Amino acid sequence: MAFKTVEISPNVFWVGIEDWNRRFFDAFIPLPNGTSYNSYLIVGKEKTALIDTVNPGFEKILLKKISQIVPPGKIDYIIMNHAEPDHAGGILEVMKVAPNAKVVATKLGVDMTKIYFDVPSERRISVKDGDTLELGQKTLKFIEAPWLHWPETMFTFNMEDSVLFTCDFLGSHITSDKLFADEVGGLLMPEAKRYYAEIMMPFSASAQKALDKVNLLNPKIIAPSHGPVHRNPQSIIEAYEKWTRGPLEKKVIVVYVSMWGSTQTLERIITETISTEGVETVPYNLTVADISHVLRDLVDASAVVIGTPTVLGGAHPLALYATELIASFGVRGKIAAIFGSFGWGGGATRRVKLRLEKGGFEVVYTLDVRGPPKPAHIEKAVSLGKAVAKRVKEAT
């Protein structure tokens, strides 16, 4: 039986895995399109290197793919760009069949190979930014890229072929029988943006530094460890430039949960008011929303409005969850407003306000309504919407 491999550049092969059935990542990231674990084999005149491995459970298929190109026992180096198991989980199995192979990683990465995989010291090689490794007419250059999204992360650059292996950076959770980004179609950019929001947005400062390094290298091909390979890399680079430091959109995200309709009544008024003020408004009912879509929209939104009823003196659990993600995920648009309703006692909006302000948000309006909204409350909801829209226009 033959297994799919793809030569993405002369003697540079994709030998990764398409995981069509995976539906969750990190216990909170939905994977509606599955994902891939991209592993790459580089065959030099003298040495052979494997860049990243695969998620645990797929090691045998990885080895069979490699064996269609070279005997796995001839692998000299296993380049570990990142220690997370979906990329490094096959290291031990590869080392078993390649007894002379050594793991190459940053200093922190080398430490992690001991912690996670118990790799013996004599089979570990530490590299730093700018170091190179000769394979014979194939030279690998290592670029440190810390906090994308772990501290030990690095990129590997195949200098002769101008192929940059970026691990999680510039990737996407997409499974497709078509390996190259230009073949995938319209699905790619929305999913790449969602992936950025979930994984890279909390580290946007590190992403900016990494983009500067990528631009200096000017690669012809970008080969991440999830999703399609970019043989026209400028489109994904330009997208990341916009998401990390480009101008924000004149857009407001409204996230809310309602138990008996009072908070939802306020939401409808607020959403309509902001929209009629000429500011794009995207509402998400947290009882049915995919939180990853909320994060994706927040990548370039200027403001967020959170609505919640009071539950036992605090915010609704769904609103608390959303607030925590919004406050901690590096959202750039720091304008916020809060609204909610309560019965015998309030407290929800105060709890949300404290968390947002701790996360650096400017809370421009808070509205707390007891019971079903009355005409006076409706007027205040309109005022909230107008205040948010005005602040967004000023900011953008």
Contacts in CASP RR format, 6 or more apart in sequence:
PFRMAT RR
TARGET T0000
AUTHOR 0000-0000-0000
METHOD contacts of the structure
MODEL  1
MAFKTVEISPNVFWVGIEDWNRRFFDAFIPLPNGTSYNSYLIVGKEKTAL
IDTVNPGFEKILLKKISQIVPPGKIDYIIMNHAEPDHAGGILEVMKVAPN
AKVVATKLGVDMTKIYFDVPSERRISVKDGDTLELGQKTLKFIEAPWLHW
PETMFTFNMEDSVLFTCDFLGSHITSDKLFADEVGGLLMPEAKRYYAEIM
MPFSASAQKALDKVNLLNPKIIAPSHGPVHRNPQSIIEAYEKWTRGPLEK
KVIVVYVSMWGSTQTLERIITETISTEGVETVPYNLTVADISHVLRDLVD
ASAVVIGTPTVLGGAHPLALYATELIASFGVRGKIAAIFGSFGWGGGATR
RVKLRLEKGGFEVVYTLDVRGPPKPAHIEKAVSLGKAVAKRVKEAT
2 68 0 8 1.000
3 61 0 8 1.000
3 64 0 8 1.000
3 65 0 8 1.000
3 68 0 8 1.000
4 65 0 8 1.000
5 13 0 8 1.000
5 14 0 8 1.000
5 15 0 8 1.000
5 65 0 8 1.000
5 68 0 8 1.000
5 69 0 8 1.000
6 13 0 8 1.000
6 14 0 8 1.000
6 179 0 8 1.000
7 13 0 8 1.000
7 14 0 8 1.000
8 14 0 8 1.000
8 40 0 8 1.000
8 163 0 8 1.000
8 179 0 8 1.000
8 221 0 8 1.000
8 223 0 8 1.000
8 229 0 8 1.000
8 231 0 8 1.000
9 158 0 8 1.000
9 161 0 8 1.000
9 163 0 8 1.000
9 221 0 8 1.000
10 161 0 8 1.000
11 42 0 8 1.000
11 43 0 8 1.000
11 44 0 8 1.000
11 138 0 8 1.000
12 40 0 8 1.000
12 41 0 8 1.000
12 42 0 8 1.000
12 43 0 8 1.000
12 158 0 8 1.000
12 161 0 8 1.000
12 163 0 8 1.000
13 40 0 8 1.000
13 41 0 8 1.000
13 42 0 8 1.000
13 43 0 8 1.000
13 69 0 8 1.000
14 38 0 8 1.000
14 39 0 8 1.000
14 40 0 8 1.000
14 179 0 8 1.000
14 223 0 8 1.000
14 229 0 8 1.000
15 39 0 8 1.000
15 40 0 8 1.000
15 41 0 8 1.000
15 50 0 8 1.000
15 62 0 8 1.000
15 65 0 8 1.000
15 66 0 8 1.000
15 69 0 8 1.000
16 36 0 8 1.000
16 37 0 8 1.000
16 38 0 8 1.000
16 39 0 8 1.000
16 40 0 8 1.000
16 54 0 8 1.000
16 62 0 8 1.000
16 65 0 8 1.000
17 36 0 8 1.000
17 37 0 8 1.000
17 39 0 8 1.000
17 54 0 8 1.000
17 55 0 8 1.000
17 58 0 8 1.000
17 61 0 8 1.000
17 62 0 8 1.000
18 36 0 8 1.000
18 175 0 8 1.000
18 176 0 8 1.000
18 177 0 8 1.000
19 34 0 8 1.000
19 35 0 8 1.000
19 36 0 8 1.000
19 37 0 8 1.000
19 55 0 8 1.000
19 58 0 8 1.000
19 175 0 8 1.000
20 34 0 8 1.000
20 175 0 8 1.000
21 34 0 8 1.000
22 31 0 8 1.000
22 34 0 8 1.000
22 35 0 8 1.000
23 30 0 8 1.000
23 31 0 8 1.000
23 32 0 8 1.000
23 34 0 8 1.000
24 30 0 8 1.000
24 31 0 8 1.000
25 31 0 8 1.000
25 35 0 8 1.000
25 173 0 8 1.000
28 291 0 8 1.000
29 173 0 8 1.000
29 198 0 8 1.000
29 199 0 8 1.000
29 292 0 8 1.000
30 290 0 8 1.000
30 292 0 8 1.000
31 173 0 8 1.000
33 173 0 8 1.000
33 174 0 8 1.000
33 175 0 8 1.000
33 176 0 8 1.000
33 187 0 8 1.000
33 191 0 8 1.000
34 173 0 8 1.000
34 174 0 8 1.000
34 175 0 8 1.000
35 173 0 8 1.000
35 174 0 8 1.000
35 175 0 8 1.000
35 226 0 8 1.000
35 227 0 8 1.000
36 174 0 8 1.000
36 175 0 8 1.000
36 226 0 8 1.000
36 227 0 8 1.000
37 52 0 8 1.000
37 53 0 8 1.000
37 54 0 8 1.000
37 55 0 8 1.000
37 58 0 8 1.000
37 86 0 8 1.000
37 87 0 8 1.000
37 225 0 8 1.000
37 226 0 8 1.000
38 52 0 8 1.000
38 223 0 8 1.000
38 224 0 8 1.000
38 225 0 8 1.000
38 226 0 8 1.000
38 227 0 8 1.000
38 229 0 8 1.000
39 50 0 8 1.000
39 51 0 8 1.000
39 52 0 8 1.000
39 53 0 8 1.000
39 54 0 8 1.000
39 62 0 8 1.000
39 225 0 8 1.000
40 50 0 8 1.000
40 51 0 8 1.000
40 52 0 8 1.000
40 165 0 8 1.000
40 223 0 8 1.000
41 48 0 8 1.000
41 49 0 8 1.000
41 50 0 8 1.000
41 51 0 8 1.000
41 66 0 8 1.000
41 69 0 8 1.000
41 70 0 8 1.000
42 48 0 8 1.000
42 49 0 8 1.000
42 50 0 8 1.000
42 51 0 8 1.000
42 135 0 8 1.000
42 138 0 8 1.000
42 140 0 8 1.000
42 158 0 8 1.000
43 69 0 8 1.000
43 70 0 8 1.000
43 135 0 8 1.000
43 138 0 8 1.000
44 135 0 8 1.000
44 136 0 8 1.000
44 137 0 8 1.000
44 138 0 8 1.000
45 135 0 8 1.000
45 136 0 8 1.000
45 137 0 8 1.000
45 138 0 8 1.000
46 134 0 8 1.000
46 135 0 8 1.000
46 136 0 8 1.000
47 76 0 8 1.000
47 77 0 8 1.000
47 134 0 8 1.000
47 135 0 8 1.000
47 136 0 8 1.000
47 138 0 8 1.000
48 70 0 8 1.000
48 74 0 8 1.000
48 75 0 8 1.000
48 76 0 8 1.000
48 77 0 8 1.000
48 135 0 8 1.000
49 75 0 8 1.000
49 76 0 8 1.000
49 77 0 8 1.000
49 78 0 8 1.000
49 79 0 8 1.000
49 104 0 8 1.000
49 133 0 8 1.000
49 135 0 8 1.000
49 138 0 8 1.000
49 140 0 8 1.000
50 66 0 8 1.000
50 75 0 8 1.000
50 77 0 8 1.000
50 78 0 8 1.000
50 79 0 8 1.000
50 94 0 8 1.000
50 101 0 8 1.000
51 79 0 8 1.000
51 81 0 8 1.000
51 156 0 8 1.000
51 165 0 8 1.000
52 79 0 8 1.000
52 80 0 8 1.000
52 81 0 8 1.000
52 82 0 8 1.000
52 87 0 8 1.000
52 88 0 8 1.000
52 165 0 8 1.000
52 167 0 8 1.000
52 225 0 8 1.000
53 59 0 8 1.000
53 62 0 8 1.000
53 78 0 8 1.000
53 87 0 8 1.000
53 88 0 8 1.000
53 89 0 8 1.000
53 90 0 8 1.000
53 91 0 8 1.000
53 93 0 8 1.000
53 94 0 8 1.000
54 61 0 8 1.000
54 62 0 8 1.000
54 86 0 8 1.000
54 87 0 8 1.000
54 89 0 8 1.000
54 90 0 8 1.000
55 85 0 8 1.000
55 86 0 8 1.000
55 89 0 8 1.000
56 85 0 8 1.000
56 89 0 8 1.000
56 90 0 8 1.000
58 90 0 8 1.000
59 89 0 8 1.000
59 90 0 8 1.000
59 93 0 8 1.000
59 94 0 8 1.000
60 93 0 8 1.000
62 90 0 8 1.000
62 93 0 8 1.000
62 94 0 8 1.000
63 72 0 8 1.000
63 93 0 8 1.000
63 94 0 8 1.000
63 97 0 8 1.000
66 72 0 8 1.000
66 75 0 8 1.000
72 94 0 8 1.000
72 97 0 8 1.000
72 98 0 8 1.000
73 97 0 8 1.000
73 98 0 8 1.000
73 99 0 8 1.000
73 100 0 8 1.000
73 101 0 8 1.000
74 98 0 8 1.000
75 94 0 8 1.000
75 98 0 8 1.000
75 101 0 8 1.000
76 98 0 8 1.000
76 100 0 8 1.000
76 101 0 8 1.000
76 102 0 8 1.000
76 135 0 8 1.000
77 101 0 8 1.000
77 102 0 8 1.000
77 103 0 8 1.000
77 104 0 8 1.000
77 125 0 8 1.000
77 133 0 8 1.000
77 135 0 8 1.000
78 91 0 8 1.000
78 94 0 8 1.000
78 95 0 8 1.000
78 98 0 8 1.000
78 101 0 8 1.000
78 102 0 8 1.000
78 103 0 8 1.000
78 104 0 8 1.000
79 104 0 8 1.000
79 105 0 8 1.000
79 140 0 8 1.000
79 156 0 8 1.000
79 165 0 8 1.000
80 87 0 8 1.000
80 88 0 8 1.000
80 91 0 8 1.000
80 103 0 8 1.000
80 104 0 8 1.000
80 105 0 8 1.000
80 109 0 8 1.000
80 113 0 8 1.000
81 87 0 8 1.000
81 105 0 8 1.000
81 153 0 8 1.000
81 154 0 8 1.000
81 155 0 8 1.000
81 156 0 8 1.000
81 165 0 8 1.000
81 166 0 8 1.000
81 167 0 8 1.000
81 225 0 8 1.000
82 88 0 8 1.000
82 150 0 8 1.000
82 152 0 8 1.000
82 153 0 8 1.000
82 154 0 8 1.000
82 167 0 8 1.000
82 168 0 8 1.000
82 225 0 8 1.000
83 105 0 8 1.000
83 109 0 8 1.000
83 112 0 8 1.000
83 113 0 8 1.000
83 116 0 8 1.000
83 150 0 8 1.000
83 152 0 8 1.000
84 150 0 8 1.000
84 168 0 8 1.000
85 116 0 8 1.000
86 225 0 8 1.000
86 226 0 8 1.000
87 167 0 8 1.000
87 168 0 8 1.000
87 225 0 8 1.000
88 113 0 8 1.000
88 116 0 8 1.000
88 117 0 8 1.000
89 117 0 8 1.000
91 103 0 8 1.000
91 113 0 8 1.000
91 117 0 8 1.000
91 119 0 8 1.000
92 117 0 8 1.000
92 119 0 8 1.000
94 101 0 8 1.000
95 101 0 8 1.000
95 103 0 8 1.000
95 119 0 8 1.000
95 123 0 8 1.000
101 123 0 8 1.000
102 123 0 8 1.000
102 124 0 8 1.000
102 125 0 8 1.000
103 110 0 8 1.000
103 113 0 8 1.000
103 119 0 8 1.000
103 123 0 8 1.000
103 124 0 8 1.000
103 125 0 8 1.000
104 125 0 8 1.000
104 127 0 8 1.000
104 133 0 8 1.000
104 142 0 8 1.000
105 112 0 8 1.000
105 113 0 8 1.000
105 124 0 8 1.000
105 125 0 8 1.000
105 126 0 8 1.000
105 127 0 8 1.000
105 152 0 8 1.000
105 154 0 8 1.000
106 126 0 8 1.000
106 127 0 8 1.000
106 128 0 8 1.000
106 142 0 8 1.000
106 144 0 8 1.000
106 152 0 8 1.000
106 153 0 8 1.000
106 154 0 8 1.000
107 126 0 8 1.000
107 128 0 8 1.000
107 152 0 8 1.000
108 146 0 8 1.000
108 151 0 8 1.000
108 152 0 8 1.000
109 126 0 8 1.000
109 152 0 8 1.000
110 124 0 8 1.000
110 125 0 8 1.000
110 126 0 8 1.000
111 152 0 8 1.000
112 152 0 8 1.000
113 119 0 8 1.000
113 124 0 8 1.000
114 121 0 8 1.000
114 124 0 8 1.000
127 133 0 8 1.000
127 142 0 8 1.000
127 154 0 8 1.000
128 142 0 8 1.000
128 144 0 8 1.000
129 142 0 8 1.000
129 143 0 8 1.000
129 144 0 8 1.000
129 154 0 8 1.000
130 141 0 8 1.000
130 142 0 8 1.000
130 143 0 8 1.000
131 141 0 8 1.000
131 142 0 8 1.000
132 139 0 8 1.000
132 140 0 8 1.000
132 141 0 8 1.000
132 142 0 8 1.000
132 159 0 8 1.000
133 139 0 8 1.000
133 140 0 8 1.000
133 142 0 8 1.000
137 160 0 8 1.000
138 158 0 8 1.000
138 160 0 8 1.000
138 161 0 8 1.000
139 158 0 8 1.000
139 159 0 8 1.000
139 160 0 8 1.000
140 156 0 8 1.000
140 157 0 8 1.000
140 158 0 8 1.000
140 159 0 8 1.000
141 156 0 8 1.000
141 157 0 8 1.000
141 159 0 8 1.000
142 154 0 8 1.000
142 155 0 8 1.000
142 156 0 8 1.000
142 157 0 8 1.000
143 154 0 8 1.000
143 155 0 8 1.000
143 156 0 8 1.000
143 157 0 8 1.000
143 213 0 8 1.000
143 217 0 8 1.000
144 153 0 8 1.000
144 154 0 8 1.000
145 153 0 8 1.000
145 154 0 8 1.000
145 155 0 8 1.000
145 166 0 8 1.000
145 167 0 8 1.000
145 169 0 8 1.000
145 206 0 8 1.000
145 210 0 8 1.000
145 213 0 8 1.000
146 152 0 8 1.000
146 153 0 8 1.000
146 206 0 8 1.000
147 153 0 8 1.000
147 203 0 8 1.000
147 206 0 8 1.000
148 167 0 8 1.000
148 168 0 8 1.000
148 169 0 8 1.000
148 200 0 8 1.000
148 203 0 8 1.000
148 206 0 8 1.000
148 207 0 8 1.000
148 210 0 8 1.000
149 168 0 8 1.000
149 199 0 8 1.000
149 200 0 8 1.000
149 202 0 8 1.000
149 203 0 8 1.000
153 167 0 8 1.000
153 168 0 8 1.000
153 169 0 8 1.000
154 167 0 8 1.000
155 164 0 8 1.000
155 165 0 8 1.000
155 166 0 8 1.000
155 167 0 8 1.000
155 169 0 8 1.000
155 210 0 8 1.000
155 213 0 8 1.000
155 214 0 8 1.000
156 164 0 8 1.000
156 165 0 8 1.000
157 163 0 8 1.000
157 164 0 8 1.000
157 165 0 8 1.000
157 217 0 8 1.000
157 219 0 8 1.000
158 164 0 8 1.000
158 165 0 8 1.000
161 220 0 8 1.000
161 221 0 8 1.000
162 217 0 8 1.000
162 218 0 8 1.000
162 219 0 8 1.000
162 220 0 8 1.000
162 221 0 8 1.000
163 219 0 8 1.000
163 220 0 8 1.000
163 221 0 8 1.000
163 222 0 8 1.000
163 223 0 8 1.000
164 214 0 8 1.000
164 217 0 8 1.000
164 219 0 8 1.000
164 221 0 8 1.000
164 222 0 8 1.000
164 223 0 8 1.000
164 233 0 8 1.000
165 223 0 8 1.000
165 224 0 8 1.000
165 225 0 8 1.000
166 214 0 8 1.000
166 222 0 8 1.000
166 223 0 8 1.000
166 224 0 8 1.000
166 225 0 8 1.000
167 224 0 8 1.000
167 225 0 8 1.000
168 199 0 8 1.000
168 200 0 8 1.000
168 224 0 8 1.000
168 225 0 8 1.000
168 226 0 8 1.000
169 200 0 8 1.000
169 207 0 8 1.000
169 210 0 8 1.000
169 224 0 8 1.000
170 192 0 8 1.000
170 214 0 8 1.000
170 222 0 8 1.000
170 224 0 8 1.000
170 230 0 8 1.000
170 233 0 8 1.000
170 236 0 8 1.000
170 237 0 8 1.000
170 240 0 8 1.000
171 192 0 8 1.000
171 195 0 8 1.000
171 224 0 8 1.000
171 225 0 8 1.000
171 226 0 8 1.000
171 227 0 8 1.000
171 236 0 8 1.000
172 188 0 8 1.000
172 191 0 8 1.000
172 192 0 8 1.000
172 194 0 8 1.000
172 195 0 8 1.000
172 224 0 8 1.000
172 226 0 8 1.000
172 227 0 8 1.000
172 228 0 8 1.000
173 191 0 8 1.000
173 194 0 8 1.000
173 195 0 8 1.000
173 226 0 8 1.000
173 227 0 8 1.000
174 184 0 8 1.000
174 187 0 8 1.000
174 188 0 8 1.000
174 191 0 8 1.000
174 226 0 8 1.000
174 227 0 8 1.000
174 228 0 8 1.000
175 227 0 8 1.000
176 183 0 8 1.000
176 184 0 8 1.000
176 227 0 8 1.000
176 228 0 8 1.000
178 184 0 8 1.000
178 228 0 8 1.000
179 228 0 8 1.000
179 229 0 8 1.000
180 228 0 8 1.000
180 229 0 8 1.000
180 230 0 8 1.000
180 231 0 8 1.000
181 188 0 8 1.000
181 228 0 8 1.000
181 229 0 8 1.000
181 230 0 8 1.000
181 231 0 8 1.000
181 232 0 8 1.000
181 235 0 8 1.000
181 236 0 8 1.000
182 231 0 8 1.000
182 232 0 8 1.000
183 228 0 8 1.000
184 228 0 8 1.000
188 228 0 8 1.000
189 235 0 8 1.000
189 239 0 8 1.000
190 296 0 8 1.000
192 236 0 8 1.000
192 239 0 8 1.000
193 239 0 8 1.000
193 243 0 8 1.000
193 296 0 8 1.000
193 299 0 8 1.000
194 292 0 8 1.000
194 293 0 8 1.000
194 295 0 8 1.000
194 296 0 8 1.000
195 226 0 8 1.000
196 240 0 8 1.000
196 243 0 8 1.000
196 299 0 8 1.000
197 292 0 8 1.000
197 295 0 8 1.000
197 296 0 8 1.000
197 298 0 8 1.000
197 299 0 8 1.000
197 329 0 8 1.000
198 292 0 8 1.000
198 295 0 8 1.000
200 207 0 8 1.000
201 243 0 8 1.000
201 295 0 8 1.000
201 299 0 8 1.000
201 329 0 8 1.000
201 330 0 8 1.000
201 331 0 8 1.000
202 328 0 8 1.000
202 329 0 8 1.000
202 330 0 8 1.000
204 243 0 8 1.000
204 244 0 8 1.000
204 245 0 8 1.000
204 330 0 8 1.000
204 332 0 8 1.000
207 240 0 8 1.000
207 244 0 8 1.000
208 244 0 8 1.000
208 245 0 8 1.000
211 237 0 8 1.000
211 240 0 8 1.000
211 241 0 8 1.000
211 244 0 8 1.000
214 222 0 8 1.000
214 237 0 8 1.000
215 237 0 8 1.000
219 233 0 8 1.000
220 231 0 8 1.000
220 233 0 8 1.000
221 229 0 8 1.000
221 230 0 8 1.000
221 231 0 8 1.000
221 233 0 8 1.000
222 229 0 8 1.000
222 230 0 8 1.000
222 233 0 8 1.000
222 236 0 8 1.000
222 237 0 8 1.000
223 229 0 8 1.000
223 230 0 8 1.000
224 230 0 8 1.000
230 236 0 8 1.000
242 300 0 8 1.000
243 299 0 8 1.000
243 300 0 8 1.000
246 300 0 8 1.000
247 396 0 8 1.000
248 300 0 8 1.000
248 301 0 8 1.000
248 302 0 8 1.000
248 332 0 8 1.000
248 333 0 8 1.000
248 395 0 8 1.000
248 396 0 8 1.000
249 280 0 8 1.000
249 300 0 8 1.000
249 301 0 8 1.000
249 302 0 8 1.000
249 396 0 8 1.000
250 278 0 8 1.000
250 279 0 8 1.000
250 280 0 8 1.000
250 302 0 8 1.000
250 392 0 8 1.000
250 393 0 8 1.000
250 396 0 8 1.000
251 279 0 8 1.000
251 280 0 8 1.000
251 281 0 8 1.000
251 282 0 8 1.000
251 297 0 8 1.000
251 300 0 8 1.000
251 301 0 8 1.000
251 302 0 8 1.000
251 303 0 8 1.000
251 392 0 8 1.000
252 274 0 8 1.000
252 279 0 8 1.000
252 280 0 8 1.000
252 281 0 8 1.000
252 282 0 8 1.000
252 301 0 8 1.000
252 302 0 8 1.000
252 303 0 8 1.000
252 304 0 8 1.000
252 305 0 8 1.000
252 388 0 8 1.000
252 389 0 8 1.000
252 392 0 8 1.000
253 282 0 8 1.000
253 284 0 8 1.000
253 294 0 8 1.000
253 297 0 8 1.000
253 298 0 8 1.000
253 301 0 8 1.000
253 303 0 8 1.000
253 304 0 8 1.000
253 305 0 8 1.000
254 267 0 8 1.000
254 270 0 8 1.000
254 271 0 8 1.000
254 274 0 8 1.000
254 281 0 8 1.000
254 282 0 8 1.000
254 283 0 8 1.000
254 284 0 8 1.000
254 304 0 8 1.000
254 305 0 8 1.000
254 306 0 8 1.000
254 307 0 8 1.000
255 283 0 8 1.000
255 284 0 8 1.000
255 286 0 8 1.000
255 289 0 8 1.000
255 294 0 8 1.000
255 304 0 8 1.000
255 305 0 8 1.000
255 306 0 8 1.000
255 307 0 8 1.000
255 319 0 8 1.000
255 322 0 8 1.000
255 326 0 8 1.000
256 263 0 8 1.000
256 264 0 8 1.000
256 267 0 8 1.000
256 283 0 8 1.000
256 284 0 8 1.000
256 285 0 8 1.000
256 286 0 8 1.000
256 305 0 8 1.000
256 306 0 8 1.000
256 307 0 8 1.000
256 308 0 8 1.000
256 319 0 8 1.000
256 339 0 8 1.000
257 263 0 8 1.000
257 285 0 8 1.000
257 286 0 8 1.000
257 287 0 8 1.000
257 307 0 8 1.000
257 308 0 8 1.000
257 309 0 8 1.000
257 316 0 8 1.000
257 318 0 8 1.000
257 319 0 8 1.000
258 264 0 8 1.000
258 265 0 8 1.000
258 267 0 8 1.000
258 285 0 8 1.000
258 309 0 8 1.000
258 341 0 8 1.000
259 309 0 8 1.000
259 311 0 8 1.000
259 316 0 8 1.000
260 309 0 8 1.000
261 341 0 8 1.000
261 372 0 8 1.000
262 309 0 8 1.000
262 340 0 8 1.000
262 341 0 8 1.000
262 369 0 8 1.000
262 371 0 8 1.000
262 372 0 8 1.000
262 373 0 8 1.000
263 307 0 8 1.000
263 308 0 8 1.000
263 309 0 8 1.000
263 339 0 8 1.000
263 340 0 8 1.000
263 341 0 8 1.000
264 285 0 8 1.000
265 372 0 8 1.000
265 373 0 8 1.000
266 307 0 8 1.000
266 339 0 8 1.000
266 340 0 8 1.000
266 341 0 8 1.000
266 367 0 8 1.000
266 369 0 8 1.000
266 373 0 8 1.000
266 377 0 8 1.000
266 381 0 8 1.000
267 283 0 8 1.000
267 307 0 8 1.000
267 339 0 8 1.000
269 373 0 8 1.000
269 378 0 8 1.000
269 381 0 8 1.000
269 382 0 8 1.000
270 305 0 8 1.000
270 337 0 8 1.000
270 339 0 8 1.000
270 381 0 8 1.000
270 382 0 8 1.000
270 384 0 8 1.000
270 385 0 8 1.000
270 388 0 8 1.000
271 281 0 8 1.000
271 283 0 8 1.000
273 381 0 8 1.000
273 382 0 8 1.000
273 384 0 8 1.000
273 385 0 8 1.000
273 386 0 8 1.000
273 389 0 8 1.000
274 281 0 8 1.000
274 305 0 8 1.000
274 385 0 8 1.000
274 388 0 8 1.000
274 389 0 8 1.000
275 281 0 8 1.000
277 385 0 8 1.000
277 386 0 8 1.000
277 389 0 8 1.000
277 390 0 8 1.000
277 393 0 8 1.000
278 389 0 8 1.000
279 388 0 8 1.000
279 389 0 8 1.000
279 392 0 8 1.000
279 393 0 8 1.000
282 297 0 8 1.000
282 301 0 8 1.000
284 293 0 8 1.000
284 294 0 8 1.000
284 297 0 8 1.000
286 316 0 8 1.000
286 318 0 8 1.000
286 319 0 8 1.000
286 321 0 8 1.000
286 322 0 8 1.000
287 318 0 8 1.000
291 321 0 8 1.000
291 322 0 8 1.000
291 325 0 8 1.000
294 322 0 8 1.000
294 325 0 8 1.000
294 326 0 8 1.000
295 325 0 8 1.000
295 329 0 8 1.000
298 304 0 8 1.000
298 326 0 8 1.000
298 329 0 8 1.000
298 331 0 8 1.000
298 333 0 8 1.000
299 332 0 8 1.000
300 332 0 8 1.000
301 331 0 8 1.000
301 333 0 8 1.000
302 333 0 8 1.000
302 335 0 8 1.000
302 392 0 8 1.000
302 395 0 8 1.000
302 396 0 8 1.000
303 333 0 8 1.000
303 335 0 8 1.000
303 336 0 8 1.000
303 337 0 8 1.000
303 388 0 8 1.000
303 391 0 8 1.000
303 392 0 8 1.000
303 395 0 8 1.000
304 326 0 8 1.000
304 331 0 8 1.000
304 333 0 8 1.000
304 335 0 8 1.000
304 336 0 8 1.000
304 361 0 8 1.000
305 336 0 8 1.000
305 337 0 8 1.000
305 338 0 8 1.000
305 339 0 8 1.000
305 384 0 8 1.000
305 385 0 8 1.000
305 388 0 8 1.000
306 319 0 8 1.000
306 322 0 8 1.000
306 323 0 8 1.000
306 326 0 8 1.000
306 336 0 8 1.000
306 337 0 8 1.000
306 338 0 8 1.000
306 339 0 8 1.000
306 352 0 8 1.000
306 356 0 8 1.000
307 319 0 8 1.000
307 338 0 8 1.000
307 339 0 8 1.000
307 340 0 8 1.000
307 349 0 8 1.000
307 352 0 8 1.000
308 315 0 8 1.000
308 316 0 8 1.000
308 318 0 8 1.000
308 319 0 8 1.000
308 320 0 8 1.000
308 338 0 8 1.000
308 340 0 8 1.000
308 348 0 8 1.000
308 349 0 8 1.000
308 352 0 8 1.000
309 316 0 8 1.000
309 340 0 8 1.000
309 341 0 8 1.000
309 342 0 8 1.000
309 348 0 8 1.000
310 340 0 8 1.000
310 341 0 8 1.000
310 342 0 8 1.000
310 343 0 8 1.000
310 345 0 8 1.000
310 346 0 8 1.000
310 347 0 8 1.000
310 348 0 8 1.000
311 317 0 8 1.000
311 348 0 8 1.000
313 345 0 8 1.000
313 346 0 8 1.000
313 347 0 8 1.000
313 348 0 8 1.000
313 351 0 8 1.000
314 320 0 8 1.000
314 346 0 8 1.000
314 347 0 8 1.000
314 348 0 8 1.000
314 351 0 8 1.000
315 323 0 8 1.000
315 347 0 8 1.000
315 348 0 8 1.000
315 349 0 8 1.000
315 351 0 8 1.000
315 352 0 8 1.000
316 348 0 8 1.000
319 348 0 8 1.000
319 352 0 8 1.000
320 351 0 8 1.000
320 352 0 8 1.000
323 352 0 8 1.000
323 355 0 8 1.000
323 356 0 8 1.000
324 355 0 8 1.000
326 356 0 8 1.000
327 355 0 8 1.000
327 356 0 8 1.000
327 358 0 8 1.000
327 359 0 8 1.000
327 360 0 8 1.000
327 361 0 8 1.000
328 359 0 8 1.000
333 395 0 8 1.000
334 360 0 8 1.000
334 361 0 8 1.000
334 362 0 8 1.000
335 361 0 8 1.000
335 362 0 8 1.000
335 364 0 8 1.000
335 388 0 8 1.000
335 391 0 8 1.000
335 392 0 8 1.000
335 395 0 8 1.000
336 356 0 8 1.000
336 361 0 8 1.000
336 362 0 8 1.000
336 363 0 8 1.000
336 364 0 8 1.000
337 363 0 8 1.000
337 364 0 8 1.000
337 365 0 8 1.000
337 366 0 8 1.000
337 367 0 8 1.000
337 384 0 8 1.000
337 385 0 8 1.000
337 387 0 8 1.000
337 388 0 8 1.000
338 349 0 8 1.000
338 352 0 8 1.000
338 353 0 8 1.000
338 356 0 8 1.000
338 363 0 8 1.000
338 365 0 8 1.000
338 366 0 8 1.000
338 367 0 8 1.000
339 349 0 8 1.000
339 366 0 8 1.000
339 367 0 8 1.000
339 368 0 8 1.000
339 369 0 8 1.000
339 381 0 8 1.000
339 384 0 8 1.000
340 348 0 8 1.000
340 349 0 8 1.000
340 367 0 8 1.000
340 368 0 8 1.000
340 369 0 8 1.000
341 368 0 8 1.000
341 369 0 8 1.000
341 370 0 8 1.000
341 371 0 8 1.000
341 372 0 8 1.000
341 373 0 8 1.000
342 348 0 8 1.000
342 368 0 8 1.000
342 369 0 8 1.000
342 370 0 8 1.000
342 371 0 8 1.000
343 370 0 8 1.000
343 371 0 8 1.000
345 370 0 8 1.000
346 368 0 8 1.000
346 370 0 8 1.000
347 368 0 8 1.000
348 368 0 8 1.000
349 366 0 8 1.000
349 367 0 8 1.000
349 368 0 8 1.000
353 363 0 8 1.000
353 366 0 8 1.000
356 363 0 8 1.000
357 363 0 8 1.000
362 391 0 8 1.000
364 387 0 8 1.000
364 388 0 8 1.000
364 391 0 8 1.000
365 383 0 8 1.000
365 384 0 8 1.000
365 385 0 8 1.000
365 387 0 8 1.000
365 388 0 8 1.000
367 377 0 8 1.000
367 380 0 8 1.000
367 381 0 8 1.000
367 384 0 8 1.000
369 377 0 8 1.000
369 380 0 8 1.000
373 381 0 8 1.000
END
